[in-house]
Amino acid sequence: MNAAISLPRVIGLARWNAVLLTRNTLTMLYGVVMPLAPLAFLFTGDRGDRGAGAAAIVFTVSVAVLFPVYYNLLSQFVTRRDELVLKRLRTGEIRDVELLAAMALPGVVVAVAVAVVAVPFALALGQSAPLNPVLYLVSVVATSALFVAFAFWTAAWTRNAEAAQMTSLPVIMLAVAGQMVAVFPESAQRWVELTPGAAMTGLVRSSWFGLEGSGTERTLDLADTWAAAGRPMLVLLAWTGLAVWLAARSMQWEPRT
C-alpha cells in the first residue's frame, strides 16, 4: 500500500459518491432547496433589513452543513459499513484517509455551492454583497470540516441508518442552539457562545454583514472582520480537533454487534 495519498483515487471515488448523492431526491431536496428557502421570506419585509438577511443566510449555511455534509455522510457511512462495502474497499489499494475524504467531498462541495448561490439570491432580494467574501467561504469550509468530523464520530455509536435519526440529535442541537444565543439567560450565554452553531453564526454575520454580536447595524469594516473572526474560528478549530480525535479513537469499519 502506498504511503502517499493518491489524488486521482480520491477524485474517482468522490465522483462515484457524488453520483449516488444526486440520485437521492430527498437528500438533494434537503441539501439544495431547503437551505435556500428562507431567503424567500425576505420578500415579505424590508428587503434591505440586515437583521432578517443575516438570519436567513445563517439558516442557509446551517442547513447546508447539517444535511448534505453531516447527516448524509453519517447515514452513508453507517449504511456502507453495515453492507460491508467499506470492508471490501479497504482490502484494495485505497487508504482509509482517501476513503473518508472521498465520502465527505461531495457533501462539502454541495454546501459550498449553496453558500455561493445564496449570494445572488440575497442580492436580488435587496441585501448587500458579502463584506469579506473570502472569510465567508473560509467559514463555510471550516464549518463543513467540523461537521464531517462529527459525522464520522457519530457513526461510531450509531447502530444502523435508522438509528442515525436519534444519534444525530445532540450534534444538531449544538448547531441550532448556538444560533439562539440571545434567548438564553445571560449567565448561560457565554457557554452557548462556545458551541459550533454560535461560532458559525458569528462568522457568517461578521464576514457578510459586518455585524458584531447580536447587533443589526454594521460596525465592522473589512479589516475588522478578520479580527472578529479570531475567537469563533478558534472555537471551530477546537471542536474539530476534539471531533477528529474522538472519531479516530472510536471508528468502526465493520457492522456493530
Secondary structure, 3 states (H helix, E strand, C coil): CCCCCCHHHHHHHHHHHHHHHHHCHHHHHHHHHHHHHHHHHHHHCCCCCHHHHHHHHHHHHHHHHHHHHHHHHHHHHHHHHHCCHHHHHCCCCCCHHHHHHHHHHHHHHHHHHHHHHHHHHHHHCCCCCCCCHHHHHHHHHHHHHHHHHHHHHHHHCCCCCCCHHHHCHHHHHHHHHHHHHHHCCHHHHHHHCCCHHHHHHHHHHHHHHCCCCCCCCCCCCHHHHHHHCHHHHHHHHHHHHHHHHHHHHHCCCCCCC
